[in-house]
Amino acid sequence: MEGAKEYWLTIRKDGKELKRSKYMQNSTALKNLLPGEYEVELIAVDTYGRNSQAGPARKLLVPDKSNVRAPTLKKIKVN
């Protein structure tokens, strides 16, 4: 967001706040979330310390399976 100096990201699950973090950049990677559905809310803070209005919470779905394929084995040698 133009004019923002920091961002507050809030993660909720089933209406309960799990984590609230401050970021100085406008992008990040969310790690260590268990499978399930979460709500994410973002608030920007301008250079005068004023908070923006929170936009509508966005849904975030963490699947219980990855779409990364496991490597295949070409040769197995058993002694």
PyMOL Python script that loads the backbone (N, CA, C, O; Angstrom):
from pymol import cmd

cmd.read_pdbstr("""\
ATOM      1  N   MET A   1       0.845  -1.172   0.000  1.00  0.00           N
ATOM      2  CA  MET A   1       0.000   0.000   0.000  1.00  0.00           C
ATOM      3  C   MET A   1       0.894   1.239   0.000  1.00  0.00           C
ATOM      4  O   MET A   1       1.856   1.311   0.765  1.00  0.00           O
ATOM      5  N   GLU A   2       0.589   2.188  -0.833  1.00  0.00           N
ATOM      6  CA  GLU A   2       1.397   3.405  -0.946  1.00  0.00           C
ATOM      7  C   GLU A   2       1.314   4.209   0.342  1.00  0.00           C
ATOM      8  O   GLU A   2       0.223   4.436   0.866  1.00  0.00           O
ATOM      9  N   GLY A   3       2.465   4.642   0.854  1.00  0.00           N
ATOM     10  CA  GLY A   3       2.513   5.432   2.074  1.00  0.00           C
ATOM     11  C   GLY A   3       2.585   4.613   3.348  1.00  0.00           C
ATOM     12  O   GLY A   3       2.706   5.180   4.434  1.00  0.00           O
ATOM     13  N   ALA A   4       2.512   3.289   3.244  1.00  0.00           N
ATOM     14  CA  ALA A   4       2.562   2.446   4.437  1.00  0.00           C
ATOM     15  C   ALA A   4       4.008   2.195   4.834  1.00  0.00           C
ATOM     16  O   ALA A   4       4.870   1.987   3.980  1.00  0.00           O
ATOM     17  N   LYS A   5       4.266   2.216   6.136  1.00  0.00           N
ATOM     18  CA  LYS A   5       5.624   1.935   6.608  1.00  0.00           C
ATOM     19  C   LYS A   5       5.713   0.554   7.248  1.00  0.00           C
ATOM     20  O   LYS A   5       6.802  -0.009   7.355  1.00  0.00           O
ATOM     21  N   GLU A   6       4.573   0.002   7.674  1.00  0.00           N
ATOM     22  CA  GLU A   6       4.543  -1.343   8.248  1.00  0.00           C
ATOM     23  C   GLU A   6       3.154  -1.936   8.101  1.00  0.00           C
ATOM     24  O   GLU A   6       2.187  -1.241   7.786  1.00  0.00           O
ATOM     25  N   TYR A   7       3.079  -3.235   8.335  1.00  0.00           N
ATOM     26  CA  TYR A   7       1.828  -3.971   8.180  1.00  0.00           C
ATOM     27  C   TYR A   7       1.641  -4.900   9.375  1.00  0.00           C
ATOM     28  O   TYR A   7       2.608  -5.459   9.893  1.00  0.00           O
ATOM     29  N   TRP A   8       0.406  -5.058   9.803  1.00  0.00           N
ATOM     30  CA  TRP A   8       0.053  -6.015  10.847  1.00  0.00           C
ATOM     31  C   TRP A   8      -0.804  -7.097  10.206  1.00  0.00           C
ATOM     32  O   TRP A   8      -1.832  -6.813   9.591  1.00  0.00           O
ATOM     33  N   LEU A   9      -0.370  -8.324  10.356  1.00  0.00           N
ATOM     34  CA  LEU A   9      -1.072  -9.470   9.793  1.00  0.00           C
ATOM     35  C   LEU A   9      -1.624 -10.306  10.938  1.00  0.00           C
ATOM     36  O   LEU A   9      -0.882 -10.712  11.832  1.00  0.00           O
ATOM     37  N   THR A  10      -2.918 -10.562  10.909  1.00  0.00           N
ATOM     38  CA  THR A  10      -3.572 -11.361  11.940  1.00  0.00           C
ATOM     39  C   THR A  10      -4.100 -12.639  11.306  1.00  0.00           C
ATOM     40  O   THR A  10      -4.763 -12.603  10.269  1.00  0.00           O
ATOM     41  N   ILE A  11      -3.799 -13.775  11.940  1.00  0.00           N
ATOM     42  CA  ILE A  11      -4.273 -15.073  11.470  1.00  0.00           C
ATOM     43  C   ILE A  11      -5.230 -15.617  12.524  1.00  0.00           C
ATOM     44  O   ILE A  11      -4.900 -15.679  13.708  1.00  0.00           O
ATOM     45  N   ARG A  12      -6.422 -16.012  12.074  1.00  0.00           N
ATOM     46  CA  ARG A  12      -7.438 -16.577  12.966  1.00  0.00           C
ATOM     47  C   ARG A  12      -7.902 -17.931  12.442  1.00  0.00           C
ATOM     48  O   ARG A  12      -7.907 -18.185  11.238  1.00  0.00           O
ATOM     49  N   LYS A  13      -8.286 -18.782  13.368  1.00  0.00           N
ATOM     50  CA  LYS A  13      -8.905 -20.062  13.005  1.00  0.00           C
ATOM     51  C   LYS A  13     -10.095 -20.258  13.923  1.00  0.00           C
ATOM     52  O   LYS A  13      -9.973 -20.159  15.144  1.00  0.00           O
ATOM     53  N   ASP A  14     -11.241 -20.535  13.332  1.00  0.00           N
ATOM     54  CA  ASP A  14     -12.498 -20.704  14.080  1.00  0.00           C
ATOM     55  C   ASP A  14     -12.782 -19.502  14.977  1.00  0.00           C
ATOM     56  O   ASP A  14     -13.266 -19.657  16.098  1.00  0.00           O
ATOM     57  N   GLY A  15     -12.474 -18.290  14.472  1.00  0.00           N
ATOM     58  CA  GLY A  15     -12.750 -17.069  15.210  1.00  0.00           C
ATOM     59  C   GLY A  15     -11.730 -16.735  16.288  1.00  0.00           C
ATOM     60  O   GLY A  15     -11.820 -15.676  16.910  1.00  0.00           O
ATOM     61  N   LYS A  16     -10.761 -17.614  16.522  1.00  0.00           N
ATOM     62  CA  LYS A  16      -9.768 -17.399  17.575  1.00  0.00           C
ATOM     63  C   LYS A  16      -8.462 -16.892  16.962  1.00  0.00           C
ATOM     64  O   LYS A  16      -7.948 -17.479  16.010  1.00  0.00           O
ATOM     65  N   GLU A  17      -7.931 -15.802  17.512  1.00  0.00           N
ATOM     66  CA  GLU A  17      -6.674 -15.243  17.010  1.00  0.00           C
ATOM     67  C   GLU A  17      -5.516 -16.164  17.379  1.00  0.00           C
ATOM     68  O   GLU A  17      -5.282 -16.451  18.553  1.00  0.00           O
ATOM     69  N   LEU A  18      -4.795 -16.621  16.355  1.00  0.00           N
ATOM     70  CA  LEU A  18      -3.651 -17.500  16.577  1.00  0.00           C
ATOM     71  C   LEU A  18      -2.341 -16.731  16.609  1.00  0.00           C
ATOM     72  O   LEU A  18      -1.455 -17.030  17.409  1.00  0.00           O
ATOM     73  N   LYS A  19      -2.223 -15.734  15.731  1.00  0.00           N
ATOM     74  CA  LYS A  19      -0.961 -15.020  15.620  1.00  0.00           C
ATOM     75  C   LYS A  19      -1.207 -13.638  15.055  1.00  0.00           C
ATOM     76  O   LYS A  19      -2.042 -13.446  14.171  1.00  0.00           O
ATOM     77  N   ARG A  20      -0.452 -12.668  15.589  1.00  0.00           N
ATOM     78  CA  ARG A  20      -0.490 -11.297  15.075  1.00  0.00           C
ATOM     79  C   ARG A  20       0.958 -10.852  14.940  1.00  0.00           C
ATOM     80  O   ARG A  20       1.697 -10.801  15.923  1.00  0.00           O
ATOM     81  N   SER A  21       1.357 -10.530  13.711  1.00  0.00           N
ATOM     82  CA  SER A  21       2.757 -10.219  13.443  1.00  0.00           C
ATOM     83  C   SER A  21       2.890  -8.911  12.689  1.00  0.00           C
ATOM     84  O   SER A  21       2.030  -8.543  11.889  1.00  0.00           O
ATOM     85  N   LYS A  22       3.998  -8.210  12.964  1.00  0.00           N
ATOM     86  CA  LYS A  22       4.305  -6.960  12.274  1.00  0.00           C
ATOM     87  C   LYS A  22       5.341  -7.241  11.195  1.00  0.00           C
ATOM     88  O   LYS A  22       6.316  -7.956  11.427  1.00  0.00           O
ATOM     89  N   TYR A  23       5.120  -6.670  10.011  1.00  0.00           N
ATOM     90  CA  TYR A  23       6.038  -6.817   8.886  1.00  0.00           C
ATOM     91  C   TYR A  23       6.379  -5.437   8.339  1.00  0.00           C
ATOM     92  O   TYR A  23       5.543  -4.533   8.327  1.00  0.00           O
ATOM     93  N   MET A  24       7.606  -5.293   7.893  1.00  0.00           N
ATOM     94  CA  MET A  24       8.054  -4.028   7.325  1.00  0.00           C
ATOM     95  C   MET A  24       7.943  -4.033   5.799  1.00  0.00           C
ATOM     96  O   MET A  24       8.084  -2.987   5.166  1.00  0.00           O
ATOM     97  N   GLN A  25       7.693  -5.199   5.207  1.00  0.00           N
ATOM     98  CA  GLN A  25       7.547  -5.335   3.762  1.00  0.00           C
ATOM     99  C   GLN A  25       6.113  -5.707   3.441  1.00  0.00           C
ATOM    100  O   GLN A  25       5.347  -6.102   4.320  1.00  0.00           O
ATOM    101  N   ASN A  26       5.757  -5.576   2.161  1.00  0.00           N
ATOM    102  CA  ASN A  26       4.377  -5.878   1.780  1.00  0.00           C
ATOM    103  C   ASN A  26       4.209  -7.311   1.270  1.00  0.00           C
ATOM    104  O   ASN A  26       3.213  -7.622   0.617  1.00  0.00           O
ATOM    105  N   SER A  27       5.179  -8.185   1.566  1.00  0.00           N
ATOM    106  CA  SER A  27       5.017  -9.600   1.234  1.00  0.00           C
ATOM    107  C   SER A  27       5.738 -10.439   2.277  1.00  0.00           C
ATOM    108  O   SER A  27       6.699  -9.978   2.893  1.00  0.00           O
ATOM    109  N   THR A  28       5.280 -11.664   2.474  1.00  0.00           N
ATOM    110  CA  THR A  28       5.885 -12.581   3.431  1.00  0.00           C
ATOM    111  C   THR A  28       5.466 -13.999   3.085  1.00  0.00           C
ATOM    112  O   THR A  28       4.576 -14.207   2.261  1.00  0.00           O
ATOM    113  N   ALA A  29       6.101 -14.962   3.707  1.00  0.00           N
ATOM    114  CA  ALA A  29       5.724 -16.370   3.568  1.00  0.00           C
ATOM    115  C   ALA A  29       5.215 -16.840   4.925  1.00  0.00           C
ATOM    116  O   ALA A  29       5.865 -16.633   5.950  1.00  0.00           O
ATOM    117  N   LEU A  30       4.068 -17.462   4.919  1.00  0.00           N
ATOM    118  CA  LEU A  30       3.507 -17.992   6.161  1.00  0.00           C
ATOM    119  C   LEU A  30       3.980 -19.431   6.311  1.00  0.00           C
ATOM    120  O   LEU A  30       3.834 -20.238   5.393  1.00  0.00           O
ATOM    121  N   LYS A  31       4.545 -19.747   7.465  1.00  0.00           N
ATOM    122  CA  LYS A  31       5.104 -21.073   7.698  1.00  0.00           C
ATOM    123  C   LYS A  31       4.482 -21.701   8.933  1.00  0.00           C
ATOM    124  O   LYS A  31       3.910 -21.016   9.781  1.00  0.00           O
ATOM    125  N   ASN A  32       4.605 -23.014   9.016  1.00  0.00           N
ATOM    126  CA  ASN A  32       4.192 -23.793  10.194  1.00  0.00           C
ATOM    127  C   ASN A  32       2.698 -23.726  10.488  1.00  0.00           C
ATOM    128  O   ASN A  32       2.287 -23.776  11.648  1.00  0.00           O
ATOM    129  N   LEU A  33       1.890 -23.615   9.443  1.00  0.00           N
ATOM    130  CA  LEU A  33       0.443 -23.678   9.639  1.00  0.00           C
ATOM    131  C   LEU A  33      -0.015 -25.110   9.403  1.00  0.00           C
ATOM    132  O   LEU A  33       0.315 -25.717   8.384  1.00  0.00           O
ATOM    133  N   LEU A  34      -0.766 -25.636  10.336  1.00  0.00           N
ATOM    134  CA  LEU A  34      -1.311 -26.985  10.185  1.00  0.00           C
ATOM    135  C   LEU A  34      -2.418 -26.971   9.142  1.00  0.00           C
ATOM    136  O   LEU A  34      -3.008 -25.922   8.884  1.00  0.00           O
ATOM    137  N   PRO A  35      -2.710 -28.117   8.541  1.00  0.00           N
ATOM    138  CA  PRO A  35      -3.811 -28.165   7.563  1.00  0.00           C
ATOM    139  C   PRO A  35      -5.111 -27.651   8.175  1.00  0.00           C
ATOM    140  O   PRO A  35      -5.409 -27.910   9.341  1.00  0.00           O
ATOM    141  N   GLY A  36      -5.865 -26.930   7.382  1.00  0.00           N
ATOM    142  CA  GLY A  36      -7.136 -26.393   7.845  1.00  0.00           C
ATOM    143  C   GLY A  36      -7.452 -25.089   7.140  1.00  0.00           C
ATOM    144  O   GLY A  36      -6.723 -24.655   6.248  1.00  0.00           O
ATOM    145  N   GLU A  37      -8.550 -24.468   7.552  1.00  0.00           N
ATOM    146  CA  GLU A  37      -8.980 -23.199   6.967  1.00  0.00           C
ATOM    147  C   GLU A  37      -8.751 -22.076   7.973  1.00  0.00           C
ATOM    148  O   GLU A  37      -9.134 -22.183   9.138  1.00  0.00           O
ATOM    149  N   TYR A  38      -8.127 -21.007   7.512  1.00  0.00           N
ATOM    150  CA  TYR A  38      -7.792 -19.862   8.350  1.00  0.00           C
ATOM    151  C   TYR A  38      -8.389 -18.594   7.747  1.00  0.00           C
ATOM    152  O   TYR A  38      -8.776 -18.564   6.578  1.00  0.00           O
ATOM    153  N   GLU A  39      -8.455 -17.555   8.566  1.00  0.00           N
ATOM    154  CA  GLU A  39      -8.816 -16.227   8.093  1.00  0.00           C
ATOM    155  C   GLU A  39      -7.619 -15.320   8.313  1.00  0.00           C
ATOM    156  O   GLU A  39      -6.987 -15.355   9.369  1.00  0.00           O
ATOM    157  N   VAL A  40      -7.309 -14.505   7.308  1.00  0.00           N
ATOM    158  CA  VAL A  40      -6.157 -13.613   7.365  1.00  0.00           C
ATOM    159  C   VAL A  40      -6.651 -12.178   7.204  1.00  0.00           C
ATOM    160  O   VAL A  40      -7.432 -11.880   6.301  1.00  0.00           O
ATOM    161  N   GLU A  41      -6.193 -11.299   8.080  1.00  0.00           N
ATOM    162  CA  GLU A  41      -6.588  -9.885   8.052  1.00  0.00           C
ATOM    163  C   GLU A  41      -5.327  -9.030   8.038  1.00  0.00           C
ATOM    164  O   GLU A  41      -4.372  -9.309   8.763  1.00  0.00           O
ATOM    165  N   LEU A  42      -5.328  -8.002   7.221  1.00  0.00           N
ATOM    166  CA  LEU A  42      -4.158  -7.143   7.061  1.00  0.00           C
ATOM    167  C   LEU A  42      -4.523  -5.693   7.342  1.00  0.00           C
ATOM    168  O   LEU A  42      -5.534  -5.185   6.856  1.00  0.00           O
ATOM    169  N   ILE A  43      -3.679  -5.034   8.139  1.00  0.00           N
ATOM    170  CA  ILE A  43      -3.839  -3.609   8.434  1.00  0.00           C
ATOM    171  C   ILE A  43      -2.517  -2.924   8.110  1.00  0.00           C
ATOM    172  O   ILE A  43      -1.458  -3.387   8.535  1.00  0.00           O
ATOM    173  N   ALA A  44      -2.568  -1.832   7.364  1.00  0.00           N
ATOM    174  CA  ALA A  44      -1.378  -1.046   7.044  1.00  0.00           C
ATOM    175  C   ALA A  44      -1.276   0.108   8.036  1.00  0.00           C
ATOM    176  O   ALA A  44      -2.288   0.626   8.509  1.00  0.00           O
ATOM    177  N   VAL A  45      -0.027   0.507   8.349  1.00  0.00           N
ATOM    178  CA  VAL A  45       0.229   1.626   9.248  1.00  0.00           C
ATOM    179  C   VAL A  45       1.039   2.653   8.474  1.00  0.00           C
ATOM    180  O   VAL A  45       2.073   2.319   7.895  1.00  0.00           O
ATOM    181  N   ASP A  46       0.576   3.916   8.459  1.00  0.00           N
ATOM    182  CA  ASP A  46       1.291   4.942   7.695  1.00  0.00           C
ATOM    183  C   ASP A  46       2.444   5.527   8.501  1.00  0.00           C
ATOM    184  O   ASP A  46       2.681   5.120   9.638  1.00  0.00           O
ATOM    185  N   THR A  47       3.147   6.465   7.921  1.00  0.00           N
ATOM    186  CA  THR A  47       4.337   7.041   8.561  1.00  0.00           C
ATOM    187  C   THR A  47       4.007   7.846   9.816  1.00  0.00           C
ATOM    188  O   THR A  47       4.904   8.161  10.598  1.00  0.00           O
ATOM    189  N   TYR A  48       2.735   8.180  10.018  1.00  0.00           N
ATOM    190  CA  TYR A  48       2.309   8.900  11.216  1.00  0.00           C
ATOM    191  C   TYR A  48       1.759   7.961  12.289  1.00  0.00           C
ATOM    192  O   TYR A  48       1.275   8.414  13.326  1.00  0.00           O
ATOM    193  N   GLY A  49       1.833   6.657  12.040  1.00  0.00           N
ATOM    194  CA  GLY A  49       1.357   5.673  13.015  1.00  0.00           C
ATOM    195  C   GLY A  49      -0.133   5.418  12.978  1.00  0.00           C
ATOM    196  O   GLY A  49      -0.681   4.801  13.891  1.00  0.00           O
ATOM    197  N   ARG A  50      -0.800   5.890  11.924  1.00  0.00           N
ATOM    198  CA  ARG A  50      -2.250   5.691  11.812  1.00  0.00           C
ATOM    199  C   ARG A  50      -2.535   4.373  11.106  1.00  0.00           C
ATOM    200  O   ARG A  50      -1.929   4.063  10.080  1.00  0.00           O
ATOM    201  N   ASN A  51      -3.465   3.598  11.667  1.00  0.00           N
ATOM    202  CA  ASN A  51      -3.867   2.322  11.073  1.00  0.00           C
ATOM    203  C   ASN A  51      -4.897   2.538   9.973  1.00  0.00           C
ATOM    204  O   ASN A  51      -5.772   3.398  10.071  1.00  0.00           O
ATOM    205  N   SER A  52      -4.768   1.737   8.928  1.00  0.00           N
ATOM    206  CA  SER A  52      -5.801   1.733   7.893  1.00  0.00           C
ATOM    207  C   SER A  52      -6.991   0.923   8.405  1.00  0.00           C
ATOM    208  O   SER A  52      -6.893   0.216   9.408  1.00  0.00           O
ATOM    209  N   GLN A  53      -8.093   1.035   7.711  1.00  0.00           N
ATOM    210  CA  GLN A  53      -9.216   0.171   8.030  1.00  0.00           C
ATOM    211  C   GLN A  53      -8.862  -1.237   7.572  1.00  0.00           C
ATOM    212  O   GLN A  53      -8.249  -1.426   6.522  1.00  0.00           O
ATOM    213  N   ALA A  54      -9.249  -2.202   8.357  1.00  0.00           N
ATOM    214  CA  ALA A  54      -9.008  -3.594   7.964  1.00  0.00           C
ATOM    215  C   ALA A  54      -9.967  -3.946   6.839  1.00  0.00           C
ATOM    216  O   ALA A  54     -11.164  -3.671   6.916  1.00  0.00           O
ATOM    217  N   GLY A  55      -9.433  -4.547   5.814  1.00  0.00           N
ATOM    218  CA  GLY A  55     -10.279  -5.027   4.734  1.00  0.00           C
ATOM    219  C   GLY A  55     -10.989  -6.293   5.186  1.00  0.00           C
ATOM    220  O   GLY A  55     -10.760  -6.779   6.294  1.00  0.00           O
ATOM    221  N   PRO A  56     -11.843  -6.821   4.338  1.00  0.00           N
ATOM    222  CA  PRO A  56     -12.520  -8.061   4.715  1.00  0.00           C
ATOM    223  C   PRO A  56     -11.496  -9.183   4.901  1.00  0.00           C
ATOM    224  O   PRO A  56     -10.523  -9.280   4.154  1.00  0.00           O
ATOM    225  N   ALA A  57     -11.730 -10.024   5.904  1.00  0.00           N
ATOM    226  CA  ALA A  57     -10.819 -11.139   6.162  1.00  0.00           C
ATOM    227  C   ALA A  57     -10.838 -12.074   4.953  1.00  0.00           C
ATOM    228  O   ALA A  57     -11.891 -12.347   4.376  1.00  0.00           O
ATOM    229  N   ARG A  58      -9.665 -12.552   4.587  1.00  0.00           N
ATOM    230  CA  ARG A  58      -9.556 -13.486   3.464  1.00  0.00           C
ATOM    231  C   ARG A  58      -9.347 -14.890   3.985  1.00  0.00           C
ATOM    232  O   ARG A  58      -8.671 -15.112   4.990  1.00  0.00           O
ATOM    233  N   LYS A  59      -9.939 -15.822   3.284  1.00  0.00           N
ATOM    234  CA  LYS A  59      -9.787 -17.224   3.677  1.00  0.00           C
ATOM    235  C   LYS A  59      -8.494 -17.779   3.117  1.00  0.00           C
ATOM    236  O   LYS A  59      -8.109 -17.489   1.984  1.00  0.00           O
ATOM    237  N   LEU A  60      -7.833 -18.579   3.932  1.00  0.00           N
ATOM    238  CA  LEU A  60      -6.599 -19.245   3.546  1.00  0.00           C
ATOM    239  C   LEU A  60      -6.772 -20.721   3.845  1.00  0.00           C
ATOM    240  O   LEU A  60      -7.028 -21.103   4.987  1.00  0.00           O
ATOM    241  N   LEU A  61      -6.635 -21.552   2.821  1.00  0.00           N
ATOM    242  CA  LEU A  61      -6.790 -22.993   2.987  1.00  0.00           C
ATOM    243  C   LEU A  61      -5.423 -23.649   2.901  1.00  0.00           C
ATOM    244  O   LEU A  61      -4.725 -23.527   1.895  1.00  0.00           O
ATOM    245  N   VAL A  62      -5.045 -24.349   3.971  1.00  0.00           N
ATOM    246  CA  VAL A  62      -3.803 -25.121   3.991  1.00  0.00           C
ATOM    247  C   VAL A  62      -4.205 -26.578   3.792  1.00  0.00           C
ATOM    248  O   VAL A  62      -4.823 -27.175   4.674  1.00  0.00           O
ATOM    249  N   PRO A  63      -3.858 -27.161   2.631  1.00  0.00           N
ATOM    250  CA  PRO A  63      -4.280 -28.529   2.353  1.00  0.00           C
ATOM    251  C   PRO A  63      -3.543 -29.548   3.224  1.00  0.00           C
ATOM    252  O   PRO A  63      -2.469 -29.267   3.756  1.00  0.00           O
ATOM    253  N   ASP A  64      -4.134 -30.728   3.359  1.00  0.00           N
ATOM    254  CA  ASP A  64      -3.474 -31.773   4.144  1.00  0.00           C
ATOM    255  C   ASP A  64      -2.538 -32.616   3.296  1.00  0.00           C
ATOM    256  O   ASP A  64      -1.858 -33.505   3.808  1.00  0.00           O
ATOM    257  N   LYS A  65      -2.502 -32.336   1.998  1.00  0.00           N
ATOM    258  CA  LYS A  65      -1.579 -33.030   1.098  1.00  0.00           C
ATOM    259  C   LYS A  65      -0.883 -31.998   0.230  1.00  0.00           C
ATOM    260  O   LYS A  65      -1.448 -30.950  -0.085  1.00  0.00           O
ATOM    261  N   SER A  66       0.342 -32.304  -0.149  1.00  0.00           N
ATOM    262  CA  SER A  66       1.119 -31.414  -0.999  1.00  0.00           C
ATOM    263  C   SER A  66       0.957 -31.847  -2.444  1.00  0.00           C
ATOM    264  O   SER A  66       0.709 -33.020  -2.720  1.00  0.00           O
ATOM    265  N   ASN A  67       1.096 -30.905  -3.368  1.00  0.00           N
ATOM    266  CA  ASN A  67       1.053 -31.259  -4.777  1.00  0.00           C
ATOM    267  C   ASN A  67       2.455 -31.535  -5.316  1.00  0.00           C
ATOM    268  O   ASN A  67       2.633 -31.716  -6.520  1.00  0.00           O
ATOM    269  N   VAL A  68       3.451 -31.567  -4.424  1.00  0.00           N
ATOM    270  CA  VAL A  68       4.817 -31.892  -4.821  1.00  0.00           C
ATOM    271  C   VAL A  68       4.919 -33.405  -4.938  1.00  0.00           C
ATOM    272  O   VAL A  68       4.565 -34.140  -4.016  1.00  0.00           O
ATOM    273  N   ARG A  69       5.403 -33.851  -6.070  1.00  0.00           N
ATOM    274  CA  ARG A  69       5.516 -35.285  -6.291  1.00  0.00           C
ATOM    275  C   ARG A  69       6.765 -35.833  -5.629  1.00  0.00           C
ATOM    276  O   ARG A  69       7.817 -35.194  -5.626  1.00  0.00           O
ATOM    277  N   ALA A  70       6.634 -37.020  -5.070  1.00  0.00           N
ATOM    278  CA  ALA A  70       7.790 -37.684  -4.457  1.00  0.00           C
ATOM    279  C   ALA A  70       8.711 -38.187  -5.563  1.00  0.00           C
ATOM    280  O   ALA A  70       8.242 -38.550  -6.641  1.00  0.00           O
ATOM    281  N   PRO A  71      10.005 -38.211  -5.306  1.00  0.00           N
ATOM    282  CA  PRO A  71      10.925 -38.715  -6.326  1.00  0.00           C
ATOM    283  C   PRO A  71      10.719 -40.218  -6.543  1.00  0.00           C
ATOM    284  O   PRO A  71      10.346 -40.953  -5.629  1.00  0.00           O
ATOM    285  N   THR A  72      10.969 -40.637  -7.755  1.00  0.00           N
ATOM    286  CA  THR A  72      10.854 -42.064  -8.058  1.00  0.00           C
ATOM    287  C   THR A  72      12.237 -42.686  -8.018  1.00  0.00           C
ATOM    288  O   THR A  72      13.234 -42.046  -8.351  1.00  0.00           O
ATOM    289  N   LEU A  73      12.280 -43.931  -7.612  1.00  0.00           N
ATOM    290  CA  LEU A  73      13.541 -44.653  -7.540  1.00  0.00           C
ATOM    291  C   LEU A  73      13.749 -45.414  -8.838  1.00  0.00           C
ATOM    292  O   LEU A  73      12.852 -46.119  -9.300  1.00  0.00           O
ATOM    293  N   LYS A  74      14.928 -45.274  -9.427  1.00  0.00           N
ATOM    294  CA  LYS A  74      15.250 -45.950 -10.689  1.00  0.00           C
ATOM    295  C   LYS A  74      15.799 -47.347 -10.443  1.00  0.00           C
ATOM    296  O   LYS A  74      15.370 -48.308 -11.081  1.00  0.00           O
ATOM    297  N   LYS A  75      16.740 -47.458  -9.528  1.00  0.00           N
ATOM    298  CA  LYS A  75      17.372 -48.748  -9.243  1.00  0.00           C
ATOM    299  C   LYS A  75      17.525 -48.930  -7.746  1.00  0.00           C
ATOM    300  O   LYS A  75      17.912 -48.005  -7.031  1.00  0.00           O
ATOM    301  N   ILE A  76      17.228 -50.089  -7.296  1.00  0.00           N
ATOM    302  CA  ILE A  76      17.428 -50.422  -5.882  1.00  0.00           C
ATOM    303  C   ILE A  76      18.318 -51.655  -5.841  1.00  0.00           C
ATOM    304  O   ILE A  76      18.038 -52.664  -6.488  1.00  0.00           O
ATOM    305  N   LYS A  77      19.373 -51.557  -5.084  1.00  0.00           N
ATOM    306  CA  LYS A  77      20.306 -52.681  -4.942  1.00  0.00           C
ATOM    307  C   LYS A  77      20.233 -53.178  -3.509  1.00  0.00           C
ATOM    308  O   LYS A  77      20.532 -52.435  -2.575  1.00  0.00           O
ATOM    309  N   VAL A  78      19.842 -54.411  -3.336  1.00  0.00           N
ATOM    310  CA  VAL A  78      19.714 -55.000  -2.009  1.00  0.00           C
ATOM    311  C   VAL A  78      20.786 -56.065  -1.847  1.00  0.00           C
ATOM    312  O   VAL A  78      20.921 -56.941  -2.700  1.00  0.00           O
ATOM    313  N   ASN A  79      21.540 -56.002  -0.777  1.00  0.00           N
ATOM    314  CA  ASN A  79      22.587 -57.015  -0.511  1.00  0.00           C
ATOM    315  C   ASN A  79      22.086 -58.046   0.436  1.00  0.00           C
ATOM    316  O   ASN A  79      22.816 -58.976   0.780  1.00  0.00           O
TER     317      ASN A  79
END
""", "prot")
cmd.dss("prot")
cmd.show_as("cartoon", "prot")
cmd.util.cbc("prot")
cmd.orient("prot")
